Amino acid sequence: MSMSFWILIIIAILVVFYVVGIYNKLVALRNRFENAFAQIDVQLKRRYDLIPNLVETAKAYLKHESETLTAVVEARNQAAAALKGASANPGSAQAMGQLAGAEGALGSALGRLNVVMEAYPDLKANQTMAQLSEELTSTENKVAFSRQAFNDSVMQYNTYRQSFPPVFFANMFGHSQDASLLEFEDREAIQQAPQVKF
């Protein structure tokens, strides 16, 4: 056998190893963003579990605000359903859009509840309500951190999938679409603390 035959065999083996490396990296990056979404899932479920307790505590004080409380519960249920859909397909543009929309509606409902609570000093002073509000705020921070980690992982996956030469193999390996970022509307505008002017 000639030397050129062995060179061709070595080149073919190197190409196979290189293509296998591309496949493995695509799988690893997809698994990383799916795991990052699982962290969002955990935090959002915790948040959704806190909301009924918050509503129950507020009911005793907000008898005339049942519409606000109902809106919070309905928005929470819609967000939980959207999360279930997004958990089944993290990175899907449609699932991420539905979750972001549901989270926006929930944030708006919680913002209205916060405004209503401001008018009830006894409710604000309630120890259970204060503790639940603190836990909800802490969970919001964890959701934001988890969402940032997810979006960073999605960006790494998309960048690698779109780069040369993986872009030639991505479709063949079942990585035909970019993953979508999870972007919630700016909640700071909803949950701003009231400003006191002297």
C-alpha positions as CSV (number, residue, x, y, z in Angstrom):
1,M,0.0,0.0,0.0
2,S,1.2,3.4,-0.9
3,M,2.0,6.3,1.4
4,S,-0.8,8.4,-0.2
5,F,-3.4,5.7,0.7
6,W,-2.3,5.9,4.4
7,I,-2.4,9.7,4.3
8,L,-6.0,9.5,3.0
9,I,-7.0,7.0,5.7
10,I,-5.5,9.3,8.4
11,I,-7.2,12.4,7.0
12,A,-10.6,10.5,6.8
13,I,-10.2,9.4,10.5
14,L,-9.4,13.0,11.5
15,V,-12.4,14.3,9.7
16,V,-14.6,11.7,11.4
17,F,-13.3,12.6,14.8
18,Y,-13.8,16.3,14.0
19,V,-17.4,15.7,13.0
20,V,-18.0,13.6,16.1
21,G,-16.6,16.5,18.1
22,I,-19.0,18.9,16.5
23,Y,-21.9,16.6,17.3
24,N,-20.9,16.2,20.9
25,K,-20.5,19.9,21.4
26,L,-23.9,20.6,20.0
27,V,-25.4,18.1,22.3
28,A,-23.5,19.4,25.3
29,L,-24.6,23.0,24.6
30,R,-28.2,22.0,24.1
31,N,-28.2,20.0,27.4
32,R,-26.6,23.0,29.1
33,F,-29.4,25.4,28.1
34,E,-32.1,22.8,28.9
35,N,-30.6,22.4,32.4
36,A,-30.5,26.2,32.8
37,F,-34.2,26.3,31.9
38,A,-34.8,23.6,34.6
39,Q,-33.4,26.0,37.1
40,I,-35.9,28.7,36.0
41,D,-38.6,26.0,36.2
42,V,-37.7,25.4,39.9
43,Q,-37.8,29.0,40.8
44,L,-41.0,29.8,39.0
45,K,-42.8,26.9,40.6
46,R,-41.7,28.1,44.0
47,R,-43.0,31.5,43.1
48,Y,-46.3,30.1,41.9
49,D,-46.6,28.1,45.2
50,L,-46.1,31.3,47.2
51,I,-48.8,33.3,45.4
52,P,-51.8,31.4,46.8
53,N,-50.5,31.9,50.3
54,L,-50.1,35.6,49.6
55,V,-53.7,35.8,48.3
56,E,-55.1,33.8,51.3
57,T,-53.4,36.1,53.7
58,A,-54.6,39.2,51.9
59,K,-58.2,38.0,51.6
60,A,-59.0,38.8,55.2
61,Y,-57.9,42.4,54.7
62,L,-59.0,43.0,51.1
63,K,-62.7,41.9,51.2
64,H,-63.6,44.7,48.8
65,E,-60.7,43.9,46.4
66,S,-61.8,40.4,45.4
67,E,-61.4,41.3,41.7
68,T,-57.7,42.0,42.2
69,L,-57.2,38.8,44.1
70,T,-59.0,36.8,41.4
71,A,-56.9,38.4,38.7
72,V,-53.7,37.4,40.6
73,V,-54.9,33.8,40.9
74,E,-55.9,33.6,37.3
75,A,-52.7,35.1,36.1
76,R,-50.7,32.6,38.3
77,N,-52.6,29.7,36.8
78,Q,-52.0,30.9,33.3
79,A,-48.3,31.4,34.0
80,A,-48.1,27.9,35.5
81,A,-49.7,26.4,32.4
82,A,-47.3,28.3,30.2
83,L,-44.3,27.1,32.3
84,K,-45.5,23.5,31.8
85,G,-45.5,24.0,28.0
86,A,-42.1,25.7,28.0
87,S,-40.6,23.0,30.2
88,A,-41.6,20.4,27.6
89,N,-39.7,22.4,24.9
90,P,-37.2,24.8,26.3
91,G,-35.8,27.1,23.7
92,S,-38.9,27.0,21.5
93,A,-39.7,30.5,20.3
94,Q,-43.5,29.9,20.7
95,A,-43.1,28.3,24.2
96,M,-40.8,31.1,25.4
97,G,-43.1,33.8,24.0
98,Q,-46.1,32.3,25.7
99,L,-44.2,32.0,29.0
100,A,-43.0,35.6,28.7
101,G,-46.5,36.8,28.0
102,A,-48.0,34.9,30.9
103,E,-45.2,36.1,33.2
104,G,-45.9,39.7,32.1
105,A,-49.6,39.3,32.9
106,L,-48.7,37.8,36.3
107,G,-46.2,40.6,37.1
108,S,-48.9,43.2,36.2
109,A,-51.5,41.5,38.4
110,L,-49.0,41.3,41.3
111,G,-48.1,45.0,40.7
112,R,-51.8,45.9,41.0
113,L,-52.0,43.8,44.2
114,N,-49.0,45.7,45.6
115,V,-50.7,49.0,44.9
116,V,-53.9,47.9,46.6
117,M,-51.9,46.6,49.6
118,E,-50.4,50.1,50.1
119,A,-53.8,51.3,51.0
120,Y,-54.1,48.8,53.9
121,P,-51.5,49.5,56.6
122,D,-52.7,46.6,58.7
123,L,-52.1,44.2,55.9
124,K,-48.6,45.7,55.3
125,A,-47.8,45.3,59.0
126,N,-49.0,41.6,59.0
127,Q,-46.0,39.4,59.8
128,T,-47.1,36.6,57.5
129,M,-47.7,39.0,54.6
130,A,-44.3,40.6,55.2
131,Q,-42.6,37.2,55.2
132,L,-44.4,36.1,52.1
133,S,-43.6,39.3,50.3
134,E,-39.9,38.9,51.3
135,E,-39.9,35.3,50.0
136,L,-41.5,36.4,46.8
137,T,-38.9,39.1,46.3
138,S,-36.1,36.7,47.0
139,T,-37.6,34.2,44.5
140,E,-37.9,37.0,41.9
141,N,-34.2,37.7,42.2
142,K,-33.4,34.0,41.8
143,V,-35.7,33.8,38.7
144,A,-33.8,36.8,37.2
145,F,-30.4,35.1,37.9
146,S,-31.6,31.8,36.5
147,R,-33.0,33.5,33.4
148,Q,-29.7,35.2,32.8
149,A,-27.9,31.9,33.0
150,F,-30.4,30.3,30.6
151,N,-30.1,33.2,28.1
152,D,-26.3,32.9,28.3
153,S,-26.5,29.2,27.6
154,V,-28.9,29.7,24.7
155,M,-26.5,32.4,23.3
156,Q,-23.5,30.0,23.4
157,Y,-25.6,27.2,21.7
158,N,-26.9,29.5,19.0
159,T,-23.4,31.0,18.4
160,Y,-21.8,27.6,18.0
161,R,-24.6,26.2,15.9
162,Q,-24.4,29.2,13.5
163,S,-20.6,29.2,13.3
164,F,-18.5,27.7,10.6
165,P,-18.2,24.6,10.1
166,P,-20.8,23.4,12.6
167,V,-23.5,25.2,10.6
168,F,-23.0,22.6,7.8
169,F,-23.6,19.7,10.2
170,A,-26.2,21.1,12.6
171,N,-29.3,20.3,10.5
172,M,-28.0,16.8,9.9
173,F,-27.6,16.2,13.6
174,G,-31.1,17.5,14.5
175,H,-30.1,21.0,15.5
176,S,-32.0,22.8,12.8
177,Q,-33.3,25.8,14.8
178,D,-31.8,28.4,17.1
179,A,-33.0,28.2,20.6
180,S,-35.0,31.3,21.8
181,L,-34.1,33.6,24.6
182,L,-36.5,34.1,27.5
183,E,-37.2,37.8,27.9
184,F,-39.7,39.1,30.4
185,E,-40.9,42.6,30.3
186,D,-39.2,45.0,32.6
187,R,-40.8,44.3,36.0
188,E,-38.9,47.2,37.7
189,A,-41.4,49.6,36.2
190,I,-44.2,47.5,37.7
191,Q,-42.7,47.0,41.1
192,Q,-41.1,50.3,41.8
193,A,-41.2,51.4,45.3
194,P,-43.3,54.5,45.9
195,Q,-41.3,57.6,45.9
196,V,-41.5,59.9,48.9
197,K,-40.8,63.6,48.3
198,F,-40.2,66.1,51.1
